């Protein structure tokens, strides 16, 4: 592992840091803007200066930079208070899939507007009946001339209510085994027949949705990959999703819980002096350090032009439960005041409460804990695959609870 920047990387890091310091949006610039408007303003500013999606080819709106330079810029940007999150799916999941499977003309049309923040994309995979089994999806598409007609429902689609386009996997051949009867498309989210219903979350937000399709027409030209090749295209998206989501993003971390333990009391003594508190903190420090150094392994691979190994699945499998545990413990330390969730009154502006409510979803988004464990067990450790009783069976012949 190499923890140090090369001379070229150090120069790039300083250049990025200087630009961010000079161009971070001010409070006056963001005043009166909602979250979407603020994120678009910042994304367009980065795009105009050549700092948006910097790993992408220049003709697609990027900078043609290296993977490690993308990582470096992300590290530096995280140190500033800038609007974020709105383009994670489009930039981190949809765009790499388009680059791998779309035509050059399509990439020239869609990717620059995605890089500049002019258009927002979402990803429509999950369905109510499928659970964690993506290949069990039932939303169907039937060929009609040069179009396909979509009917069915997707769920947990983040940002669908404000997205301009989305990628989607559909059942096009119910007589084929479930992984073989799928086809992948990108669609205009303003198409007639699409109905989006935001889902109210326990955290108070409503950033993901149910999406209903009633006789929605999508041109065959918007198909990515061959008919029946949807699973292979979806794997491209999922591989990039693991890297984009990682260990769960912001919220509660070791530093914030450690600080809390120094400021609250247990039996008239600072909580940090309690042996059980110190033991829990030590466990989380070890986990967080392990995640950091595992991340460095990925960075080292990128710096050498190599493809990282399973680090992204490990990061999510460890990082998401850790964040949930720390948020729960923080509320225990706060005792009765932990029940108060008010940015004006709560410790750290309610961050512990917000993370506590949101963290269970982080363990589901981008692959559940069980999916991550299976990936590591089967693809890294070489353990036997789970028994699949539906293997090789036509999808329409797989028994269901109604059959």
ABEGO torsion letter per residue (X at the ends): XBABBBAAAAAAAAAAAAAAAAABBBAAAABGBBAAAAAAAAAAAAAAAGABGAABBAAAGBAGBBAAAAAAAAAAAAABBBBBGAAAAAAAAAAAAAAAABBAAAAAAAAAAAAAGABBBBBBABBAAAEABAAABABBBBBBEABBBBBEBBBGBBGAAABABBBBBBBABAABBAAAABBBBBBBAABBGBBBBBBBBAAGBBABBBBBBBGBBBBAAABBEBBGAAAAAAAAAAAAAAAAAEAGEBEBBAAAAAAAAAABBBGGBBAAABAAAAAAAAAAAAAAAAAAAAAAAAAAAAAAGBBBBAAAAAAAAAAAAAAAAAAAAAAAAAEAAAABBBAAABBGGGAAAAAAAAAAAAAABGEBAAAAAAAAAAAAAGBBBBBBAABGBBAAABBBAAX
